[in-house]
Amino acid sequence: MSPEDRKRGYAKDLLLATALVATGLVISGLSLAQLKTQGSQQMAQATPPLQSTPGAETKPQAPAEPVTTGTRPSNVPPQPARPDAEAQKRGVEPALPPAPAEKTAPPIKEK
């Protein structure tokens, strides 16, 4: 590519970039002008006021929520994850699967 072709390509690119920036500025200016003229006329959409359900006066009230103390009940002992030997004899299944055997690698040889 000759230096003259490069200059011509650079000029075209510069002209295109300038036209795009100018177009963006014009659109932004028009949008701001439109917002300024219509700014006082536009209002945010509000939700309608809440209305009660028809016949709500005749319906029974919902039961009150049970009061909780936030403490853990102490009368229930924790259950083990694995049953003891007597329970296994009776056929009780363990809550957890058996643990996998540990994998060992051969020792690392020192150099």
C-alpha beads as a LAMMPS data file, in Angstrom:
LAMMPS data file: protein, C-alpha beads

111 atoms
110 bonds

1 atom types
1 bond types

-500.0 500.0 xlo xhi
-500.0 500.0 ylo yhi
-500.0 500.0 zlo zhi

Masses

1 110.0

Atoms # bond

1 1 1 0.000 0.000 0.000
2 1 1 1.465 3.330 -1.026
3 1 1 1.758 6.285 1.374
4 1 1 -0.830 8.187 -0.668
5 1 1 -3.366 5.349 -0.268
6 1 1 -2.691 5.293 3.457
7 1 1 -3.339 9.025 3.726
8 1 1 -6.545 8.680 1.740
9 1 1 -7.704 5.771 3.958
10 1 1 -6.813 7.701 7.089
11 1 1 -8.782 10.721 5.844
12 1 1 -11.826 8.558 5.120
13 1 1 -11.626 6.963 8.583
14 1 1 -11.276 10.361 10.228
15 1 1 -14.236 11.730 8.261
16 1 1 -16.390 8.734 9.228
17 1 1 -15.419 9.037 12.906
18 1 1 -16.203 12.767 12.877
19 1 1 -19.591 12.143 11.262
20 1 1 -20.467 9.490 13.869
21 1 1 -19.498 11.744 16.781
22 1 1 -21.455 14.660 15.301
23 1 1 -24.525 12.434 14.811
24 1 1 -24.301 11.280 18.423
25 1 1 -24.078 14.856 19.674
26 1 1 -27.092 15.904 17.587
27 1 1 -29.195 12.997 18.896
28 1 1 -28.156 13.761 22.478
29 1 1 -29.034 17.423 22.035
30 1 1 -32.451 16.609 20.584
31 1 1 -33.168 14.182 23.425
32 1 1 -32.205 16.738 26.064
33 1 1 -34.353 19.395 24.389
34 1 1 -37.321 17.016 24.324
35 1 1 -36.845 16.139 28.000
36 1 1 -36.627 19.807 28.913
37 1 1 -39.894 20.669 27.158
38 1 1 -41.809 17.638 28.441
39 1 1 -40.162 17.382 31.867
40 1 1 -42.958 19.148 33.730
41 1 1 -45.709 17.240 31.902
42 1 1 -44.511 13.709 32.635
43 1 1 -45.480 12.037 35.876
44 1 1 -44.425 8.749 37.357
45 1 1 -47.029 5.997 37.236
46 1 1 -48.424 5.295 40.680
47 1 1 -50.135 2.133 41.844
48 1 1 -53.819 2.382 42.704
49 1 1 -54.704 2.459 46.419
50 1 1 -55.178 -0.901 48.109
51 1 1 -58.734 -2.173 48.383
52 1 1 -59.982 -4.756 50.809
53 1 1 -61.445 -8.025 49.607
54 1 1 -65.244 -7.995 49.239
55 1 1 -66.839 -9.643 52.255
56 1 1 -63.714 -9.343 54.414
57 1 1 -65.793 -8.187 57.385
58 1 1 -67.683 -11.508 57.540
59 1 1 -64.643 -13.795 57.133
60 1 1 -62.965 -15.143 60.293
61 1 1 -59.598 -13.726 61.247
62 1 1 -56.440 -15.731 60.563
63 1 1 -55.049 -17.588 63.580
64 1 1 -52.227 -15.902 65.443
65 1 1 -48.702 -17.019 64.694
66 1 1 -47.231 -19.350 67.323
67 1 1 -44.795 -17.672 69.653
68 1 1 -41.262 -19.040 69.485
69 1 1 -38.592 -18.524 72.090
70 1 1 -35.674 -18.914 69.688
71 1 1 -34.014 -21.575 71.842
72 1 1 -33.410 -25.158 70.865
73 1 1 -35.643 -27.691 72.589
74 1 1 -33.575 -29.517 75.188
75 1 1 -35.910 -32.472 75.724
76 1 1 -35.021 -34.103 72.346
77 1 1 -31.598 -35.779 72.453
78 1 1 -29.546 -35.677 69.232
79 1 1 -29.540 -38.901 67.240
80 1 1 -26.242 -40.471 66.100
81 1 1 -25.489 -40.616 62.385
82 1 1 -24.574 -44.297 62.657
83 1 1 -26.636 -46.678 64.774
84 1 1 -24.892 -48.667 67.468
85 1 1 -24.140 -52.398 67.075
86 1 1 -27.412 -53.514 68.754
87 1 1 -29.480 -51.316 66.461
88 1 1 -27.656 -52.659 63.411
89 1 1 -28.530 -56.169 64.517
90 1 1 -32.181 -55.143 64.607
91 1 1 -31.854 -53.901 60.995
92 1 1 -31.598 -50.155 61.433
93 1 1 -29.967 -48.539 58.401
94 1 1 -27.189 -45.977 58.943
95 1 1 -28.094 -42.377 58.081
96 1 1 -24.831 -41.853 56.192
97 1 1 -23.193 -44.035 53.539
98 1 1 -19.950 -45.740 54.496
99 1 1 -16.902 -43.522 54.302
100 1 1 -14.543 -44.202 51.384
101 1 1 -11.243 -45.865 52.149
102 1 1 -8.301 -43.537 52.294
103 1 1 -6.230 -43.486 49.172
104 1 1 -2.495 -43.694 49.652
105 1 1 0.179 -43.110 47.091
106 1 1 3.588 -44.683 46.982
107 1 1 6.190 -42.720 48.953
108 1 1 8.039 -39.952 47.141
109 1 1 11.573 -40.920 46.347
110 1 1 14.169 -38.430 47.438
111 1 1 16.837 -37.467 44.948

Bonds

1 1 1 2
2 1 2 3
3 1 3 4
4 1 4 5
5 1 5 6
6 1 6 7
7 1 7 8
8 1 8 9
9 1 9 10
10 1 10 11
11 1 11 12
12 1 12 13
13 1 13 14
14 1 14 15
15 1 15 16
16 1 16 17
17 1 17 18
18 1 18 19
19 1 19 20
20 1 20 21
21 1 21 22
22 1 22 23
23 1 23 24
24 1 24 25
25 1 25 26
26 1 26 27
27 1 27 28
28 1 28 29
29 1 29 30
30 1 30 31
31 1 31 32
32 1 32 33
33 1 33 34
34 1 34 35
35 1 35 36
36 1 36 37
37 1 37 38
38 1 38 39
39 1 39 40
40 1 40 41
41 1 41 42
42 1 42 43
43 1 43 44
44 1 44 45
45 1 45 46
46 1 46 47
47 1 47 48
48 1 48 49
49 1 49 50
50 1 50 51
51 1 51 52
52 1 52 53
53 1 53 54
54 1 54 55
55 1 55 56
56 1 56 57
57 1 57 58
58 1 58 59
59 1 59 60
60 1 60 61
61 1 61 62
62 1 62 63
63 1 63 64
64 1 64 65
65 1 65 66
66 1 66 67
67 1 67 68
68 1 68 69
69 1 69 70
70 1 70 71
71 1 71 72
72 1 72 73
73 1 73 74
74 1 74 75
75 1 75 76
76 1 76 77
77 1 77 78
78 1 78 79
79 1 79 80
80 1 80 81
81 1 81 82
82 1 82 83
83 1 83 84
84 1 84 85
85 1 85 86
86 1 86 87
87 1 87 88
88 1 88 89
89 1 89 90
90 1 90 91
91 1 91 92
92 1 92 93
93 1 93 94
94 1 94 95
95 1 95 96
96 1 96 97
97 1 97 98
98 1 98 99
99 1 99 100
100 1 100 101
101 1 101 102
102 1 102 103
103 1 103 104
104 1 104 105
105 1 105 106
106 1 106 107
107 1 107 108
108 1 108 109
109 1 109 110
110 1 110 111
